[in-house]
Amino acid sequence: MRRYHREVLNLGAPELLIILFVVGLPLLIIFGIVDAAKRSTRAFDLAGQSKTLWVALLAVGLLATPVGVVLTLVYLLSIRPRVAAAEA
């Protein structure tokens, strides 16, 4: 009978945090871009914001992840609720 050697991923907390940052943060920014893109331009106008500006800022932020995370948090926590209220 042959024994097969299986390699097990040896991931500790530091490696998991790196994976979280490398995969999770860009996904958060992409979520912000998609959310801003699907909202109506009229809702952004009623909220006193520019849809084009926010989609562009978030897209550029995807290239510079630390800046993108800050912009995404500003959008999700401040701008998005106002736009959603304007849509309702």
Phi, psi and omega in degrees: 000131181270143175258133178258134180270120178256131174271133178255137176295123180258083183251126175258188181300316180298319179293321179293323177295320178298315178299318179301314181290319184290325183260315187290317183293314175299325177296322177297317179294317178298320176301317178298318179297312181297318180296315180294322182292328183277344178285151183285149177297323179300319179296319177297317179299316179296330179275359180076028182234167178249120179298314181301316180299313183292320178296318179295315179300315181292323178294317176294323178298335177295330179282330178243084192308314180300319177293319180298323179295316179297312179298320180295318178296320176298314180298309185293324185267338185242308187281314184303315178298323179291320179293319179296321178294323179291330179287331186287000000 
